[in-house]
């Protein structure tokens, strides 16, 4: 087997590029420019049932900070992401009833859409992320910063992080002989190298490496699926019965190296999540 292509394969988790303490403040810092989440010069559209418009400068700055500060998003430093906020009467009604709704959705633009969103020498967008304005309003983020609930930012940042993770590239796999060839190939790939799977070999003893695909110097963009698809009931009955389930549980429980937040902030976010789960179950 000369090469194995694995589209949308699971990607290794990234890390924050700076110290974890004070991360919320750093990821919320204002920006004069947001090159990867550019300002969209368009008017808000509202037909009475559904409205959609460009995200605020604050949201774009937060998304840009996540791209710049989280290593797992480093490929997006070569992308253009359109950030929108949308709402609808139907979503608002479902939230009022306590039903689950999608807080955001990320999509890859088609070649036609990229042409339509280009302006002169300015290239078109690669991805679009649509955030639910109804959800943002529900958690209090739509309020002025000084009037927001304390946990509003702590819910918006993970949402942006989550949707940006869907904005990915095509992932390829390749079998390489260990030793000098492996070292040279990894060096050649540079930042596009994702991981060397030392525990995976083919019949010839070659090791598998995984990397982001480029074509004509540009990334081949793709939408990344979730690392884990599972039902809560199955987890309750059978525990970490699959490797991906076990890896997620381990990431939550152990969090080594530490997560983005300092201990006090992390504890507060966990308590907030637990309260939200209890409220939705009640």
Backbone torsions as a table, in degrees:
resi	resn	phi	psi	omega
1	UNK	NA	116.0	-175.7
2	UNK	-82.4	-35.3	-177.6
3	UNK	-156.8	142.4	176.3
4	UNK	-118.9	123.5	177.4
5	UNK	-100.9	128.5	-178.9
6	UNK	-127.8	92.3	-177.0
7	UNK	-70.0	136.1	177.7
8	UNK	56.4	32.2	177.9
9	UNK	-67.4	160.6	179.3
10	UNK	-64.2	136.8	-178.6
11	UNK	-105.4	146.0	178.2
12	UNK	-65.9	146.4	-178.3
13	UNK	-68.2	144.6	178.5
14	UNK	-94.8	179.2	-179.9
15	UNK	-129.9	160.3	174.5
16	UNK	-71.0	143.9	-174.6
17	UNK	-89.1	0.2	178.7
18	UNK	-133.2	-176.2	-178.7
19	UNK	-65.5	144.1	-175.6
20	UNK	-67.8	-33.9	-175.3
21	UNK	-62.6	136.4	177.9
22	UNK	76.3	17.9	-174.9
23	UNK	-63.9	-39.2	-178.8
24	UNK	-58.0	-46.3	179.5
25	UNK	-62.4	-40.1	-178.6
26	UNK	-67.8	-41.4	-179.3
27	UNK	-73.7	-13.0	178.6
28	UNK	-101.6	4.1	-175.9
29	UNK	-64.6	141.0	179.3
30	UNK	-67.9	156.0	-178.9
31	UNK	-132.1	136.5	173.0
32	UNK	-74.8	-33.3	-179.6
33	UNK	-132.5	143.4	176.2
34	UNK	-130.4	76.5	-171.1
35	UNK	-60.0	-30.7	-178.3
36	UNK	-94.6	-10.0	174.6
37	UNK	-131.0	69.1	-170.1
38	UNK	-66.0	155.6	172.8
39	UNK	-63.2	133.1	178.5
40	UNK	-99.9	114.0	-178.4
41	UNK	-81.7	79.1	-178.5
42	UNK	-147.4	154.6	-179.7
43	UNK	-90.2	151.4	175.5
44	UNK	-68.4	135.4	-178.5
45	UNK	-111.7	136.3	-177.3
46	UNK	-145.8	118.8	178.9
47	UNK	-103.5	12.1	179.6
48	UNK	98.1	-28.3	177.8
49	UNK	-110.5	-29.8	-177.0
50	UNK	-143.4	138.9	177.8
51	UNK	-131.4	149.1	178.7
52	UNK	-151.1	143.5	-179.9
53	UNK	-163.5	173.2	179.6
54	UNK	-63.1	145.9	176.1
55	UNK	-69.8	158.7	-179.6
56	UNK	-69.4	162.7	176.9
57	UNK	-60.9	-33.1	179.4
58	UNK	-64.4	-46.5	179.5
59	UNK	-64.9	-40.9	179.1
60	UNK	-64.3	-38.6	178.2
61	UNK	-64.9	-41.8	178.6
62	UNK	-62.4	-43.5	178.9
63	UNK	-63.8	-41.3	178.8
64	UNK	-64.4	-39.2	178.8
65	UNK	-63.9	-39.4	177.3
66	UNK	-63.2	-43.5	178.8
67	UNK	-61.6	-42.8	-175.5
68	UNK	-74.9	-33.9	-170.3
69	UNK	-98.5	-18.1	-178.3
70	UNK	-105.3	118.6	-173.4
71	UNK	-60.7	-30.6	-178.5
72	UNK	-64.3	-17.7	-179.8
73	UNK	-101.7	13.0	-171.5
74	UNK	-61.9	-28.4	179.1
75	UNK	-65.0	-26.8	-179.0
76	UNK	-73.8	-6.2	174.7
77	UNK	-72.3	-3.8	173.7
78	UNK	-114.0	10.8	-176.2
79	UNK	-113.1	168.0	171.4
80	UNK	-123.8	120.4	-175.6
81	UNK	-114.3	124.1	175.3
82	UNK	-87.0	123.8	-178.8
83	UNK	-111.2	118.5	-178.0
84	UNK	-119.9	158.7	172.0
85	UNK	-124.7	128.1	-178.4
86	UNK	-132.0	155.6	178.5
87	UNK	-147.3	160.6	178.9
88	UNK	-152.1	155.5	178.0
89	UNK	-63.7	-35.0	-178.9
90	UNK	-66.0	-44.1	179.5
91	UNK	-65.0	-42.6	179.0
92	UNK	-60.6	-39.1	179.8
93	UNK	-67.5	-40.0	179.1
94	UNK	-65.9	-40.1	177.2
95	UNK	-63.4	-38.5	-179.9
96	UNK	-64.0	-30.7	179.2
97	UNK	-85.3	-3.6	-178.4
98	UNK	81.8	14.8	179.8
99	UNK	-81.5	158.9	178.8
100	UNK	-79.1	140.1	176.1
101	UNK	-135.7	163.9	177.6
102	UNK	-83.2	125.5	-179.7
103	UNK	-83.5	-13.9	-179.9
104	UNK	-171.4	161.4	178.0
105	UNK	-151.0	132.6	178.5
106	UNK	-110.4	138.8	179.3
107	UNK	-138.8	152.6	174.4
108	UNK	-92.9	135.6	178.8
109	UNK	-75.6	146.2	175.6
110	UNK	-77.6	164.4	176.6
111	UNK	-55.5	-39.2	179.1
112	UNK	-63.5	-43.4	179.2
113	UNK	-65.8	-34.7	177.5
114	UNK	-65.1	-39.6	177.2
115	UNK	-65.3	-42.0	-177.3
116	UNK	-67.2	-27.0	-179.4
117	UNK	-97.1	3.1	176.9
118	UNK	-84.0	152.4	179.7
119	UNK	-136.3	104.2	-179.9
120	UNK	59.2	-122.9	179.2
121	UNK	-81.4	-5.8	-179.0
122	UNK	-84.2	121.3	-177.1
123	UNK	-68.5	161.8	178.0
124	UNK	-75.3	178.5	179.9
125	UNK	-81.5	150.4	177.5
126	UNK	-96.0	-35.5	-179.1
127	UNK	-136.3	159.3	170.8
128	UNK	-130.1	133.4	175.4
129	UNK	-116.8	124.5	178.9
130	UNK	-109.3	114.3	177.6
131	UNK	-94.2	144.9	178.9
132	UNK	-79.0	112.8	176.5
133	UNK	-64.9	-30.3	178.3
134	UNK	-65.9	-38.8	177.6
135	UNK	-69.0	-40.6	178.4
136	UNK	-61.9	-39.8	178.3
137	UNK	-68.2	-37.4	-177.9
138	UNK	-61.9	-39.2	-178.1
139	UNK	-87.4	-2.0	176.3
140	UNK	92.6	6.3	-177.7
141	UNK	-70.9	-23.3	-179.3
142	UNK	-71.9	-13.4	179.0
143	UNK	-74.5	159.4	174.1
144	UNK	-56.7	146.8	-175.8
145	UNK	-48.8	-38.7	-177.2
146	UNK	-74.8	-12.7	-178.2
147	UNK	-109.4	0.8	-177.0
148	UNK	-74.0	150.6	171.0
149	UNK	-61.1	152.8	-175.0
150	UNK	-62.0	-29.0	-174.9
151	UNK	-95.9	4.5	-176.7
152	UNK	-61.9	-48.7	-180.0
153	UNK	-61.7	-38.5	-179.1
154	UNK	-66.2	-12.0	174.7
155	UNK	-100.1	-29.2	-179.1
156	UNK	-76.1	-40.4	-179.5
157	UNK	-60.7	-47.8	176.4
158	UNK	-62.1	-33.1	177.5
159	UNK	-63.6	-46.1	177.6
160	UNK	-63.1	-43.8	178.3
161	UNK	-57.3	-45.4	-178.4
162	UNK	-62.1	-50.6	-176.7
163	UNK	-67.4	-35.7	177.3
164	UNK	-65.8	-30.3	177.7
165	UNK	-66.9	-26.1	175.3
166	UNK	-69.1	-23.3	-179.3
167	UNK	-84.9	95.6	-169.8
168	UNK	-130.3	-162.5	178.8
169	UNK	-127.8	167.6	172.6
170	UNK	-71.9	136.0	-178.1
171	UNK	-107.1	128.8	177.5
172	UNK	-111.8	155.7	174.7
173	UNK	-122.1	149.2	-176.8
174	UNK	-148.7	137.1	177.9
175	UNK	-88.4	129.3	-176.8
176	UNK	-133.8	140.2	175.0
177	UNK	-65.2	140.7	177.9
178	UNK	-66.1	161.1	177.1
179	UNK	98.5	-138.5	-173.0
180	UNK	-63.5	-38.6	-179.1
181	UNK	-64.5	-41.1	179.1
182	UNK	-64.5	-45.2	179.8
183	UNK	-61.1	-43.2	-179.0
184	UNK	-66.7	-40.9	-178.2
185	UNK	-67.2	-41.6	178.5
186	UNK	-63.6	-40.8	178.2
187	UNK	-65.3	-37.6	179.3
188	UNK	-64.9	-38.9	-179.1
189	UNK	-72.6	-30.5	178.7
190	UNK	59.7	-130.5	-177.6
191	UNK	-68.3	-12.9	178.5
192	UNK	-80.1	-13.7	177.5
193	UNK	-70.9	127.1	-179.0
194	UNK	-96.3	-50.3	179.7
195	UNK	-165.0	155.1	170.8
196	UNK	-107.7	117.0	-176.3
197	UNK	-87.9	84.9	-176.1
198	UNK	-62.2	-23.8	-177.1
199	UNK	-92.9	5.9	179.2
200	UNK	-120.1	118.2	179.4
201	UNK	-128.2	153.7	172.7
202	UNK	-93.1	-173.0	-176.9
203	UNK	-67.4	-13.0	-179.5
204	UNK	-102.0	6.6	178.6
205	UNK	81.5	10.2	178.5
206	UNK	-81.7	150.9	-177.1
207	UNK	-98.7	152.0	-179.4
208	UNK	-91.9	130.0	170.7
209	UNK	-116.6	151.9	-179.9
210	UNK	-127.0	141.2	-174.2
211	UNK	-153.9	163.4	178.5
212	UNK	-82.2	137.1	-176.7
213	UNK	-86.2	137.9	171.8
214	UNK	-119.3	152.9	174.1
215	UNK	-139.2	122.9	-176.4
216	UNK	55.7	36.0	176.1
217	UNK	85.3	-9.0	-179.5
218	UNK	-108.4	149.0	175.9
219	UNK	-64.4	147.3	171.4
220	UNK	-92.3	103.5	-172.4
221	UNK	-73.2	150.9	179.3
222	UNK	-156.1	158.9	175.4
223	UNK	-93.4	124.7	-178.6
224	UNK	-86.1	133.6	176.7
225	UNK	-81.5	167.4	176.7
226	UNK	-64.0	146.6	176.7
227	UNK	-66.3	-26.7	-174.7
228	UNK	-137.9	128.8	171.6
229	UNK	-121.7	113.0	-176.6
230	UNK	-155.1	159.4	175.2
231	UNK	-96.8	143.0	178.9
232	UNK	-60.6	-40.0	-178.9
233	UNK	-60.2	-38.2	178.7
234	UNK	-66.0	-42.6	178.8
235	UNK	-63.9	-38.2	179.5
236	UNK	-65.8	-37.8	-176.6
237	UNK	-82.9	-36.7	-169.7
238	UNK	-119.3	-5.6	178.6
239	UNK	69.6	-150.9	-178.5
240	UNK	-82.5	73.9	-173.5
241	UNK	-82.8	-15.2	176.8
242	UNK	-120.8	158.6	-177.8
243	UNK	-60.2	-42.9	-177.9
244	UNK	-67.5	-32.4	176.2
245	UNK	-66.2	-45.3	-179.4
246	UNK	-62.0	-39.8	-179.0
247	UNK	-65.5	-38.9	178.8
248	UNK	-68.2	-42.9	177.8
249	UNK	-60.4	-42.7	-179.5
250	UNK	-63.7	-39.5	179.8
251	UNK	-64.8	-36.3	-179.0
252	UNK	-75.0	-44.9	-173.3
253	UNK	-76.3	-46.8	-173.3
254	UNK	-87.0	-45.1	179.7
255	UNK	48.5	54.5	176.6
256	UNK	-120.0	119.1	2.4
257	UNK	-68.2	167.4	-176.0
258	UNK	-55.1	153.5	177.9
259	UNK	-73.0	-164.8	-175.2
260	UNK	-68.9	-27.4	-168.6
261	UNK	-107.5	155.1	173.5
262	UNK	-68.2	167.3	-172.6
263	UNK	-58.6	-44.0	-177.3
264	UNK	-65.2	-44.4	179.3
265	UNK	-66.2	-43.3	179.1
266	UNK	-59.5	-41.8	178.6
267	UNK	-63.5	-40.3	179.9
268	UNK	-64.4	-39.6	179.4
269	UNK	-67.7	-38.6	177.5
270	UNK	-63.3	-43.2	179.3
271	UNK	-64.4	-37.6	178.4
272	UNK	-64.3	-44.6	178.9
273	UNK	-63.0	-40.7	-179.9
274	UNK	-64.4	-39.2	178.9
275	UNK	-66.1	-38.7	179.5
276	UNK	-65.8	-40.1	178.8
277	UNK	-64.8	-42.6	179.7
278	UNK	-64.2	-39.8	-178.9
279	UNK	-67.2	-39.4	-179.9
280	UNK	-70.5	-26.3	-179.9
281	UNK	-81.8	-19.1	-175.4
282	UNK	-86.2	NA	NA
